[in-house]
Amino acid sequence: MEKRHRILLIIALVLLPVLAYFHLTIGQIQLSSADFYNAFFNYSDSETGQLLVREFRLPRLIMAIVAGSSLAIAGMLMQTLFKNPLAGPYILGINSGASIAVALGTLSGISMFSSNIGLIGLALIGALVFGFIVLGFSLFVRNSLSLLLVGIMIGSFTSAITSLLQTISSADSLKVFTIWGMGSLQQVELSQIGIITVFFILGIFFSFFLIKPLNALVLGENASLLLGVPVKNLRIIIIVITALLAGLVTAFCGPIAFVGLAIPNLCKMLFKTQQHLVLLLGNILLGALFLISCDILVQGLEPFILVPINVITSIVGAPFVIFIILKRLA
């Protein structure tokens, strides 16, 4: 790892706790240092300040870190797999698959699908199915633009099915799904953080085993095969990890756009490398920093207007993606 890469990673690592602290302290209700200390070491649910930190602000912060890092890594994996900087779990329909699976569970009114395991299971199955559909199309559609159009069509198809489900669902189920569909980090409860963290760590852990194969894949499939990389198995593993990470976030936060598309490209621009150890660490940190920053903005706007996190990520991410497209065409 080059010295420049280490410096950038250290800067991002230092910024993370700074932004995390600011995220915890921002809000309409001012909290004291004692509230934070007691919330962690001497918790009492009868104290409003401690309750606010423990039950609302801390889960929201953890989810911002998990969601930002997960989507950024998923985007990096997709872009390397399809050799396309415009690939990502949102654009290629992975998020759409998770969304329609959660919609089927939520709008059906079956209580089993509303549990933590039920939500994760549905989102993972939906993301996996649509991930393999996109992978199947990629074997026949070699043109990058055509593959992106396929992903957009898949998204349109799932949106149509979801709209149909909404018309026949009950009012209570529809309300739950509508709130979920806006995209929010506030829906996560402290009791859910444990299982979310376990799945997140699993996704990160297995991603580190792909560093050498991913570095080889950059050279092309033929070169990868000559280097002994089992490309077919690698594709499947990448789709599974992407489905796990993107499905996890979609299940608990709803669809969050552009993080998985913009952050991997930003990471490559900053680090100027194809070395996936650097890119993996960079995406973990930059993804977390980006989503924490977006949520700080959401909380800052709360006294005036309630803005879903998806709106902020789209406002910031969309112009950046347009810049990437124009840069490729130049």
C-alpha positions in Angstrom: 0.0 0.0 0.0 1.4 3.4 -1.0 2.1 6.1 1.5 -0.5 8.4 -0.2 -3.1 5.7 0.3 -2.3 5.3 4.0 -2.5 9.0 4.5 -6.0 9.2 2.9 -7.2 6.2 4.9 -5.9 7.7 8.1 -7.7 11.0 7.4 -10.9 9.2 6.7 -10.5 7.1 9.8 -10.0 10.3 11.9 -13.0 12.0 10.3 -15.3 9.1 11.1 -15.4 9.5 14.9 -15.6 13.3 14.5 -18.7 13.1 12.3 -20.1 10.3 14.4 -19.9 12.5 17.5 -21.5 15.4 15.7 -24.2 13.1 14.4 -25.0 12.0 18.0 -25.1 15.5 19.3 -27.2 17.2 16.6 -30.9 17.4 17.1 -33.7 19.6 18.5 -33.1 18.3 22.0 -29.7 19.3 23.5 -28.0 16.6 25.5 -25.2 16.9 28.1 -22.0 14.9 28.3 -23.5 13.2 31.3 -26.4 11.9 29.2 -24.0 10.3 26.8 -21.8 8.8 29.5 -24.7 7.4 31.5 -26.4 6.1 28.4 -23.4 3.8 27.8 -22.3 3.0 31.3 -25.1 3.8 33.8 -28.3 3.5 31.8 -31.7 4.4 33.2 -34.7 4.3 30.9 -36.4 6.8 33.2 -34.0 9.6 32.1 -35.2 11.2 28.9 -31.7 12.2 27.7 -30.2 8.7 28.2 -33.3 7.1 26.5 -32.9 9.4 23.5 -29.2 8.4 23.1 -29.7 4.7 23.7 -32.9 4.0 21.8 -32.8 6.6 19.0 -29.6 8.3 18.2 -27.1 5.4 18.7 -29.1 2.9 16.5 -29.5 5.6 13.9 -25.7 6.3 13.8 -24.8 2.6 13.7 -27.2 2.1 10.8 -25.8 5.1 8.9 -22.3 3.5 9.2 -23.5 0.0 8.2 -25.7 1.2 5.4 -23.1 3.5 3.9 -20.3 1.0 4.0 -22.5 -1.9 2.8 -23.9 -0.1 -0.2 -20.4 1.3 -1.2 -18.8 -2.2 -1.0 -21.7 -3.7 -3.0 -21.3 -1.0 -5.6 -17.5 -1.7 -5.8 -18.1 -5.4 -6.3 -20.7 -4.8 -9.0 -18.5 -2.4 -10.9 -15.5 -4.7 -10.9 -17.7 -7.7 -11.9 -19.3 -6.0 -14.8 -16.3 -3.7 -15.6 -18.7 -0.7 -15.6 -18.3 2.4 -13.4 -22.1 3.0 -13.8 -23.0 -0.4 -12.3 -24.4 -0.6 -8.8 -27.0 -2.4 -6.7 -29.6 0.3 -7.2 -29.1 0.8 -11.0 -28.8 -2.9 -11.9 -31.9 -4.0 -10.0 -30.4 -5.7 -6.9 -32.2 -3.2 -4.6 -35.4 -3.6 -6.7 -35.3 -7.3 -6.0 -34.9 -6.8 -2.3 -37.7 -4.1 -2.4 -40.2 -6.3 -4.2 -39.5 -9.2 -1.8 -40.0 -6.9 1.2 -43.2 -5.5 -0.4 -44.6 -9.0 -0.8 -43.9 -9.8 2.8 -45.0 -6.4 4.3 -48.1 -6.0 2.2 -49.2 -9.6 2.7 -49.8 -8.8 6.4 -48.2 -12.1 7.5 -46.5 -11.4 10.9 -43.7 -13.8 10.3 -42.4 -11.6 7.5 -42.3 -8.6 9.8 -39.7 -10.1 12.1 -36.0 -9.3 11.8 -35.1 -12.7 10.3 -38.2 -12.5 8.1 -37.2 -9.1 6.6 -33.6 -10.0 6.1 -34.6 -13.4 4.6 -37.0 -11.8 2.1 -34.6 -9.0 1.1 -31.8 -11.5 0.7 -33.8 -13.8 -1.5 -35.2 -11.0 -3.6 -31.7 -9.5 -4.0 -30.2 -12.9 -4.9 -32.9 -13.7 -7.5 -32.6 -10.4 -9.3 -28.8 -10.5 -8.9 -28.6 -13.8 -10.8 -31.1 -12.5 -13.4 -28.8 -9.5 -14.1 -25.8 -11.9 -14.1 -27.6 -14.0 -16.6 -28.3 -11.1 -18.9 -24.6 -10.0 -18.6 -23.5 -13.3 -20.2 -25.5 -12.4 -23.4 -25.5 -8.6 -23.3 -21.9 -7.5 -23.5 -22.6 -3.8 -24.2 -22.4 -1.8 -20.9 -25.2 0.6 -21.9 -27.5 -2.2 -22.8 -26.9 -3.9 -19.5 -27.7 -0.7 -17.6 -30.9 -0.4 -19.6 -31.8 -4.0 -18.6 -31.3 -3.0 -15.0 -33.5 0.1 -15.4 -36.2 -2.1 -17.0 -36.0 -4.5 -14.1 -36.5 -1.6 -11.8 -39.6 -0.4 -13.7 -41.0 -3.9 -13.7 -40.6 -4.3 -10.0 -42.1 -0.8 -9.4 -45.2 -1.9 -11.4 -45.6 -5.1 -9.4 -45.2 -3.2 -6.2 -47.8 -0.6 -7.3 -50.2 -3.5 -8.0 -49.6 -5.0 -4.6 -50.3 -1.6 -3.0 -53.7 -1.4 -4.6 -54.8 -4.7 -3.0 -53.2 -4.3 0.4 -54.8 -3.2 3.6 -54.5 0.4 4.9 -52.2 -0.6 7.8 -49.9 -2.6 5.6 -49.8 0.1 3.0 -48.9 2.7 5.6 -46.0 0.6 6.9 -44.7 0.0 3.4 -45.0 3.6 2.3 -43.0 4.8 5.3 -40.4 2.1 4.6 -40.2 3.0 0.9 -39.2 6.6 1.6 -35.9 5.4 3.0 -34.9 6.2 6.5 -32.3 5.4 9.2 -34.8 6.0 12.0 -36.8 2.8 11.6 -34.0 0.7 13.2 -34.4 -0.3 16.8 -31.6 -1.0 19.3 -32.8 -4.7 19.5 -32.2 -5.1 15.8 -28.7 -3.7 15.8 -27.1 -7.0 16.9 -28.4 -9.1 14.0 -27.7 -6.3 11.5 -24.1 -6.0 12.7 -23.6 -9.8 12.4 -24.7 -9.9 8.8 -22.7 -6.7 8.0 -19.5 -8.2 9.5 -20.1 -11.4 7.6 -20.3 -9.5 4.3 -17.2 -7.5 5.1 -15.3 -10.6 6.2 -15.9 -12.5 3.0 -15.2 -9.5 0.9 -11.6 -9.4 2.1 -11.1 -13.0 0.8 -12.0 -11.7 -2.7 -9.2 -9.0 -2.9 -6.8 -11.1 -5.0 -9.4 -12.5 -7.4 -10.9 -9.0 -7.8 -7.4 -7.6 -8.7 -7.1 -10.3 -11.3 -10.6 -9.7 -12.7 -9.6 -6.1 -13.5 -7.2 -7.6 -16.1 -10.0 -9.4 -17.8 -11.7 -12.8 -17.6 -9.2 -14.5 -19.8 -6.2 -13.2 -17.8 -8.0 -14.2 -14.6 -8.5 -17.7 -15.8 -4.8 -18.0 -16.7 -3.9 -16.8 -13.2 -6.0 -19.6 -11.8 -9.1 -17.6 -10.7 -12.3 -19.6 -10.9 -14.3 -16.8 -12.7 -17.7 -18.6 -12.7 -17.5 -19.3 -8.9 -16.3 -15.7 -8.3 -19.3 -14.3 -10.1 -21.6 -16.3 -7.9 -19.8 -15.3 -4.7 -19.8 -11.6 -5.7 -23.6 -11.7 -6.3 -24.2 -13.5 -3.0 -22.2 -10.9 -1.0 -23.8 -8.0 -2.9 -27.2 -9.4 -2.2 -26.4 -9.8 1.5 -25.1 -6.3 1.9 -27.7 -4.5 -0.3 -30.5 -6.7 0.9 -29.6 -6.0 4.6 -29.7 -2.3 4.1 -32.9 -2.4 1.9 -34.7 -4.5 4.5 -34.2 -2.1 7.4 -33.8 1.3 5.7 -35.7 1.0 2.5 -34.2 1.8 -0.9 -31.3 4.2 -0.7 -30.1 5.5 -4.0 -26.7 6.5 -5.5 -24.5 5.5 -2.5 -23.5 2.2 -4.2 -22.9 4.0 -7.5 -21.2 7.3 -6.5 -19.0 6.3 -3.6 -16.9 3.5 -5.4 -16.3 6.0 -8.3 -15.3 8.7 -5.8 -13.0 6.2 -4.1 -11.2 5.4 -7.3 -10.8 9.1 -8.1 -9.3 9.9 -4.7 -7.0 6.8 -4.4 -6.2 6.4 -8.1 -5.7 2.7 -7.9 -7.2 -0.6 -8.9 -5.8 -2.4 -5.8 -8.9 -3.8 -4.1 -7.5 -3.8 -0.6 -7.2 0.0 -0.8 -10.6 0.3 -2.5 -12.3 -2.0 0.0 -11.0 0.0 3.0 -11.7 3.3 1.2 -15.3 2.3 0.4 -16.0 1.2 3.9 -14.8 4.5 5.3 -16.1 6.8 2.6 -19.5 5.1 2.4 -19.9 5.6 6.2 -18.8 9.2 6.1 -21.1 10.0 3.2 -24.2 8.6 4.7 -23.5 10.0 8.2 -23.0 13.5 6.5 -26.3 13.1 4.6 -28.2 12.1 7.8 -26.7 15.1 9.7 -28.2 17.2 6.9 -31.5 15.4 7.3 -31.5 16.1 11.1 -30.4 19.7 10.5 -33.5 20.3 8.3 -35.9 18.5 10.6 -37.1 21.8 12.4 -38.2 23.1 9.0 -39.0 20.0 6.8 -38.9 16.2 7.1 -36.7 14.9 4.3 -36.1 11.2 3.6 -32.5 10.2 3.4 -33.0 8.9 -0.1 -33.8 12.5 -1.2 -30.4 13.8 0.1 -28.4 10.9 -1.4 -30.1 11.5 -4.7 -29.5 15.3 -4.7 -25.8 14.8 -4.0 -25.3 11.6 -5.9 -27.1 12.2 -9.2 -25.0 15.2 -10.3 -21.8 13.3 -9.5 -23.0 10.4 -11.6 -23.8 12.8 -14.5 -20.2 14.1 -14.1 -18.8 10.6 -14.4 -20.9 10.0 -17.6 -19.7 13.3 -19.1 -16.1 12.5 -18.2 -16.3 9.1 -19.9 -17.8 10.7 -23.0 -15.2 13.4 -23.2 
